[in-house]
Amino acid sequence: MLSIPKRRKLVGGLEAHYYTTAETFEEDVLAEAISPFAAIEGVESPVVVLPDVSHKADRISPTGMTLATRGSIVPAAVPAANGSGVRMACLDLDETDLNQDRIARFLQVLSARIPIYGEDSPSLIRGRLRESDLHGIYRGGVPFLMERLGLEESIERIESGGRFPVEIESSEEFRRFVPDYFLEQGLHNFGILESGNHFIELQIVDEILNVDLARAAGLETGRAIVMIHDGSPASLVGQYFHPCRYAKARESERFEADKRAYHERFRGSSTGDSNPSEAGPDSRFFAPSSPYYSIEEGTPAHRRFMALMGMACNFGLANRAYLQHIVEDTLRTLFGRPEIRCRTLTDTLHDCVKRVEIDQQSFMVHRHGASEARPASTYGTDHPFSQTGQMLAIPGAPGRPSFLAAAVDTDPTWHSSNHGAGRKVDRGIARARFEEAASIAAVRESGAALLRGGLASFSGEHPEAYKEGAEVLGLAEEADILRGVARLRPVAIYKG
């Protein structure tokens, strides 16, 4: 039996709780990355390190870290971009429906309908949303999208009902609170799939791990599933509050100018952080300041951060819902069966800050590469998760099994769990270690059809760069955080 969580003392008497084994991380490296957060005023004990933890060289906080505060927020405890997450839906299809020809055609049509974000596909001409529709998505999330398009959706199975609160009402205030770069990204990048490790997968329920939970989810062996891992390219919320410069060299100067102009808007106003006599906006947000600081709750900077955070999360949730709609429509056309439906099982974010109530106490929970995982006791009796706990998708390495799981006892982890298998090799190192052709072949050897929508190197996604999903889920089950529901085998991968 594993002795988890492991406890390690940090500065100021705080503890870090490691829900993992010594083989999955270099503890000294992680402790060095985590310790500065424990010194920030307002951070509660413990800082939680989840089973899929990894420390990426270009991130301030480790992926797979969760911390909670009272009375403040810590921008650097989440990545610069927010709204990323994983959605899973059950299809009215089974394994016998998905022959090789249909899978190949599905991927071809999907690639024509869903472009890839960024410089990977420079020749693609993306449509532009109306600003009023972007306003609606930023404020209304999935419910707005469903009403706008006349679609149906299982809102109750989506985190926060598919909508984060954004306390901005008028179009004038919306335009003032949204930075120019943030606005531009949102207008041009709805309905796209991000590059990197983002994907749309068709999967088959390969094994039922818990009969009762699977029955509650309406799953049986052989059922077809779609899993969507995508983010919010419209966001970059944290980048406006991280003092580190924007990482993309071509955009860095332009972004930094927009960032300074954005904060200048509020200097000396009734909604500003500074007074008119100051020389410029808050220096904490700009290099060379330290990223290890907090923003006090109730301040104008706090309101701005949380408003942008809510918008990014709403965009990400709505974008995944829209991508699912395209998948559903594609399958209906491909099979000539208009009755085919994608029944949403779950959609959880894994990079955000949100208010969480635990034991009648209120905390601001910061998740970086960590999914919300609420126990059954936190739901009303008529909610679909009231008997199972929140269900969430656990993606595996490309070409390897993924899992559907359900939350069990997550009070000790701030209602959080691992968001996937997690990396064991950083993307940059993986690209240098693995050859491109070998990386693609390793995925296709699993039997899954792979279509790369983007032009970026695939070697960073070699299956060996990731941990084993079954082992990571096993750690979460050992700690009583999660209970496995079903194992899923990939059959078609559309890769960003």
Summary of the structure (lengths in Angstrom):
residues: 496
radius of gyration: 21.6
end to end distance: 38.8
largest distance: 71.0
contacts: 1784
relative contact order: 0.19
helix: 38%
strand: 24%
